[in-house]
Amino acid sequence: MKRTLKALYHPLNQYALHLDLEASTAERLDLANFVENEPIFTQVGNVQVVVRANLVTYRGPTMVSNTLHAAAILMKKGGEWDWFINLSASDYPLVTQDDLLHTLAAMPRHLNFLEHTSDIGWKEVQRAQPVIIDPGLYSLKKSDVFWVSEKRSLPTAFKLFTGSAWVMLSRPFMEFCLWGWDNLPRMVLMYYANFLSSPEGYFHTVICNTDEFRNTTVNHDLHFISWDNPPKQHPHFLTLNDYQRMVESNAPFARKFGHNEPVLDKIDSDLLGRAPDGFVPGGWSNNGGKTNTSTPHYDISNVTKLRPGPGAERLRRLILGLLSAEDFHAKQCI
């Protein structure tokens, strides 16, 4: 998480860091001390550690509630952010934040990036019809979800959509999910409380059943992920053998990486220009972008100065290609 945060850091962003409730006290204190002792985090004040941690059950709806909790924290803390991005500690960027900010500055702020489809296929039998209970909703001890013997039919009040759990969602849509001036986000959330792998369907179902937002979707999760064909429960761990395909995907993020996997060093040196244990160079640092934790010099009055590199062009090609595709509208909420 520390390494990913430093690779993703920019003073213009807002960050909420969450460790599962089962994390040890030592881990929790280590993360809190890391944030408190990093001068730039203290100076800018844009890195928040979730103090009241949640128990998150793999494949359970507590993953959705935790994501909504993080978004609510970032809403409360303020800041003029435009998109909410959920990432895990096993994700890593393939572009600099200057690349990302520069490219997104030219994009319509209402767009929502999430891979989605209504063709749920085998998930109807294995996920939509079964009823599961997530112990993380009521227990302080982690255990796997358990199954109810009865099954249920597909809903008729709304249409189910599924897709990738990794999303970049607009602020207006996140406000809709959190404030719920229409009852749909709450109703769908209650339905997905008993749905296996609900992060792969909750936001997708809400957005595609809402007239205000269904035409704002871009059918891509902005990640490079290597799956089996057909996909299994988990993607492959990425290695140096995947590096060229990562770059050629033009995606701004990739997953899933093992701890200190050697390919991360190659991404740091070749794509991000990041020194070991340092931040990614950018226009906001006043030492020519050559940031290093042993000699940190920053000028946060210069945070709007961006130094986009080749990653900005790759990302621009990806997004403009998605928006200009002949079937762009045909892929929205179908």
C-alpha positions as a printed Julia matrix, in Angstrom:
334×3 Matrix{Float64}:
   0.0     0.0     0.0
   2.84    2.41    0.82
   4.54    1.78   -2.5
   1.3     2.1    -4.48
   0.4     5.33   -2.67
   3.75    6.93   -3.47
   3.44    5.86   -7.11
  -0.04    7.42   -7.25
   0.56   10.54   -5.2
  -0.18   14.07   -6.37
  -1.16   17.06   -4.2
  -4.27   17.7    -6.32
  -5.75   14.29   -5.51
  -7.52   13.08   -2.38
  -6.74    9.67   -0.87
  -8.55    7.41    1.59
  -6.54    4.41    2.84
  -8.29    1.44    4.4
  -6.87   -1.58    6.17
  -9.26   -4.43    6.89
 -10.47   -4.64   10.49
  -8.51   -7.87   10.87
  -5.21   -6.08   10.23
  -2.99   -6.2    13.3
  -2.53   -3.23   15.6
   1.11   -3.07   14.5
   0.1    -2.82   10.83
  -2.48   -0.15   11.58
  -0.02    1.94   13.62
   2.65    1.47   10.95
   0.36    2.88    8.25
  -0.77    5.78   10.45
   2.85    6.64   11.34
   3.86    6.41    7.69
   1.24    9.01    6.74
   1.93   11.25    9.74
   5.7    11.21    9.24
   5.74   11.95    5.51
   6.17   15.75    5.36
   4.32   16.27    2.08
   1.26   14.34    3.33
   1.18   16.49    6.45
   1.71   19.7     4.53
  -0.98   19.06    1.93
  -3.36   17.08    4.14
  -4.86   15.01    1.34
  -4.15   11.5     2.64
  -6.73   10.1     5.06
  -6.45    6.79    6.91
  -9.85    5.27    7.66
  -9.78    5.14   11.46
 -12.98    3.18   11.98
 -12.02    0.2     9.85
 -14.46   -2.22    8.26
 -14.39   -6.0     8.17
 -14.34   -6.81    4.48
 -15.34  -10.27    3.32
 -13.94  -11.44    0.02
 -16.82  -11.79   -2.49
 -19.24  -10.25    0.01
 -21.27   -7.01   -0.02
 -19.03   -5.55    2.68
 -16.66   -4.74   -0.21
 -19.35   -2.47   -1.66
 -20.18   -0.86    1.69
 -16.48   -0.21    2.28
 -16.16    1.46   -1.14
 -19.17    3.67   -0.38
 -17.66    4.48    3.01
 -14.41    5.64    1.37
 -16.34    7.8    -1.11
 -18.33    9.35    1.74
 -15.1    10.2     3.59
 -13.7    11.9     0.51
 -16.96   13.84    0.07
 -16.83   15.0     3.69
 -13.16   15.97    3.52
 -13.89   18.13    0.52
 -11.57   18.99   -2.31
 -12.52   19.62   -5.91
 -12.13   16.06   -7.15
 -13.96   14.93  -10.26
 -13.68   11.13  -10.25
 -13.62    8.4    -7.64
 -11.24    5.5    -8.38
 -11.13    2.32   -6.3
  -7.79    0.53   -6.16
  -6.3    -2.22   -4.06
  -2.78   -2.51   -2.73
  -2.07   -5.04   -5.5
  -2.83   -2.43   -8.21
  -0.14   -0.19   -9.69
  -0.17    2.77  -12.11
   1.27    2.57  -15.63
   1.2     6.36  -16.12
   2.27    9.27  -13.94
  -0.31   11.4   -12.16
   0.76   14.32  -14.36
  -0.13   12.11  -17.34
  -3.47   11.22  -15.8
  -4.44   14.73  -14.71
  -3.37   16.26  -18.01
  -5.41   13.78  -20.04
  -8.52   13.85  -17.87
  -8.53   17.67  -17.81
  -9.69   17.56  -21.44
 -12.41   14.97  -20.83
 -16.1    15.57  -19.97
 -16.48   15.33  -16.18
 -19.74   13.36  -16.36
 -18.17   10.21  -17.85
 -18.22    6.98  -15.81
 -15.69    4.29  -16.67
 -16.88    0.8   -15.79
 -16.87   -2.41  -17.75
 -20.45   -3.66  -17.84
 -23.0    -5.87  -19.59
 -26.52   -7.15  -18.99
 -25.54  -10.54  -20.42
 -24.95  -12.12  -17.04
 -24.77  -15.65  -18.48
 -23.65  -18.24  -15.92
 -23.82  -15.63  -13.17
 -27.63  -15.91  -13.2
 -27.44  -19.43  -11.77
 -24.28  -19.08   -9.69
 -24.69  -15.54   -8.31
 -28.11  -13.98   -8.93
 -30.32  -16.9    -7.87
 -28.39  -18.09   -4.79
 -28.8   -16.15   -1.54
 -25.69  -15.59    0.58
 -25.05  -14.02    3.97
 -21.9   -11.96    4.59
 -20.76  -12.39    8.24
 -18.86   -9.14    7.9
 -22.19   -7.3     8.14
 -22.64   -8.27   11.79
 -19.53  -10.05   13.08
 -16.13   -8.89   14.34
 -14.56  -12.17   13.24
 -13.87  -12.91    9.6
 -15.3   -15.98    7.92
 -16.41  -16.83    4.42
 -19.89  -16.08    3.18
 -22.44  -18.82    3.77
 -25.29  -19.94    1.62
 -29.05  -20.03    2.22
 -30.77  -23.16    0.89
 -33.53  -21.28   -0.93
 -32.98  -19.57   -4.26
 -34.63  -16.45   -5.67
 -35.81  -15.34   -9.07
 -34.29  -12.45  -10.98
 -35.56   -8.99   -9.98
 -38.29   -7.33  -12.04
 -37.99   -3.82  -10.53
 -34.61   -3.31  -12.2
 -32.35   -5.05  -14.72
 -29.15   -6.7   -13.53
 -25.77   -5.7   -14.96
 -22.37   -7.16  -14.24
 -18.74   -6.37  -15.03
 -15.41   -5.45  -13.49
 -15.18   -4.46   -9.84
 -12.64   -1.73  -10.72
 -14.22    1.57  -11.69
 -13.65    5.29  -12.2
 -16.94    7.01  -11.35
 -17.93   10.64  -11.71
 -18.59   12.81   -8.71
 -22.26   13.43   -9.68
 -22.87    9.68   -9.85
 -21.13    9.06   -6.52
 -23.24   11.79   -4.94
 -26.33   10.05   -6.34
 -25.25    6.74   -4.78
 -24.47    8.33   -1.41
 -27.28   10.88   -1.08
 -29.88    8.71   -2.8
 -32.45   11.4    -3.67
 -33.92    8.58   -5.75
 -34.46    5.37   -3.76
 -32.85    3.13   -6.39
 -29.28    3.13   -4.95
 -30.58    2.01   -1.55
 -32.95   -0.57   -3.0
 -30.23   -2.07   -5.19
 -27.78   -2.02   -2.27
 -30.22   -4.05   -0.17
 -30.65   -6.52   -3.02
 -26.88   -6.92   -3.43
 -26.48   -7.53    0.31
 -27.26  -11.18   -0.51
 -25.45  -11.37   -3.85
 -22.15  -13.17   -4.35
 -19.34  -10.89   -5.64
 -21.57   -7.82   -5.42
 -18.75   -5.37   -6.36
 -19.07   -6.79   -9.89
 -22.65   -5.62  -10.16
 -23.77   -2.94   -7.72
 -22.59    0.27   -9.43
 -23.25   -1.24  -12.84
 -26.87   -2.02  -12.0
 -27.52    1.37  -10.39
 -26.07    3.41  -13.22
 -27.74    1.45  -16.02
 -31.16    1.64  -14.39
 -31.02    5.42  -13.93
 -32.08    7.67  -16.83
 -29.81   10.48  -15.63
 -26.64    8.4   -15.84
 -27.1     5.46  -18.22
 -25.77    7.46  -21.18
 -22.63    8.52  -19.28
 -20.96    5.11  -19.23
 -17.71    4.18  -20.97
 -17.4     0.39  -21.19
 -13.84    0.0   -19.86
 -12.35   -0.41  -16.38
  -9.04    1.39  -17.2
  -7.05   -1.65  -16.07
  -4.77   -4.18  -17.68
  -5.7    -7.55  -16.19
  -4.55  -10.94  -17.44
  -7.29  -13.59  -17.23
  -7.62  -17.21  -18.2
 -10.07  -17.94  -21.02
 -12.72  -18.49  -19.79
 -11.91  -16.35  -16.73
 -11.36  -18.03  -13.38
 -12.07  -16.47   -9.99
  -8.67  -14.75   -9.85
  -6.55  -13.11  -12.56
  -2.92  -13.98  -13.14
  -0.19  -12.31  -11.1
   1.63  -10.02  -13.51
   5.34  -10.48  -14.18
   8.06   -9.14  -16.48
   6.61  -11.37  -19.22
   3.46   -9.19  -19.18
   5.27   -5.84  -19.31
   5.0    -5.13  -23.04
   1.32   -6.07  -23.15
   0.67   -3.74  -20.21
   2.24   -0.81  -22.03
   0.49   -1.62  -25.31
  -2.89   -1.76  -23.57
  -2.63    2.03  -22.93
  -4.41    1.42  -19.62
  -3.5     3.73  -16.72
  -3.56    0.91  -14.14
  -2.7    -2.78  -13.96
  -3.31   -5.6   -11.53
  -2.59   -7.94   -9.91
   0.97   -7.72   -8.6
   2.77   -9.7    -5.95
   4.65   -7.91   -3.17
   7.74   -6.18   -4.64
   7.42   -8.13   -7.9
  10.45   -7.25  -10.13
   8.18   -5.9   -12.88
   7.22   -3.07  -10.5
  10.84   -1.9   -10.56
  10.73   -1.84  -14.36
   7.48    0.15  -14.32
   9.08    2.59  -11.87
  12.21    3.1   -13.95
  10.79    2.95  -17.48
   7.28    4.4   -17.16
   7.11    6.47  -13.97
  10.69    7.69  -13.44
  10.31    6.84   -9.77
  13.4     6.34   -7.6
  13.31    3.53   -5.01
  11.09    4.58   -2.1
  10.52    7.97   -3.73
   7.6     9.77   -5.31
   6.93    9.94   -9.02
   8.46   13.13  -10.49
   6.01   15.8   -11.56
   5.56   19.5   -12.11
   4.6    19.98   -8.45
   8.11   19.21   -7.15
  10.54   22.13   -7.2
  13.7    20.06   -7.65
  13.24   19.33  -11.32
  10.98   16.4   -10.58
  13.81   14.26   -9.18
  12.05   13.38   -5.96
  13.77   11.24   -3.41
  12.71   10.65    0.19
  16.23   11.35    1.51
  16.21   14.91    0.11
  12.57   15.96   -0.28
  11.99   19.46   -1.66
   8.48   20.39   -2.71
   6.68   23.56   -3.67
   2.98   22.96   -3.28
   2.2    26.42   -4.63
   3.12   24.88   -7.99
   0.72   21.94   -7.89
  -1.18   22.88  -11.05
   1.98   22.73  -13.16
   1.95   19.41  -15.01
   4.72   17.66  -16.88
   2.94   15.02  -18.97
   5.07   12.4   -20.67
   4.53    9.48  -23.05
   1.95    7.99  -20.69
  -0.38   10.91  -21.36
  -0.4    10.12  -25.08
  -1.05    6.44  -24.43
  -3.95    7.25  -22.13
  -5.32    9.83  -24.54
  -5.31    7.24  -27.33
  -7.19    4.8   -25.13
  -9.92    7.2   -24.02
 -10.4     8.92  -27.37
 -10.5     5.51  -29.03
 -13.26    4.43  -26.65
 -15.27    7.63  -27.11
 -14.95    7.72  -30.9
 -15.65    4.04  -31.54
 -18.61    3.42  -33.86
 -20.2     1.13  -31.28
 -19.59    3.49  -28.32
 -23.29    4.19  -27.7
 -24.2     0.6   -28.5
 -22.0    -0.53  -25.6
 -23.72    1.71  -23.06
 -25.87   -0.29  -20.67
 -26.82   -3.09  -23.03
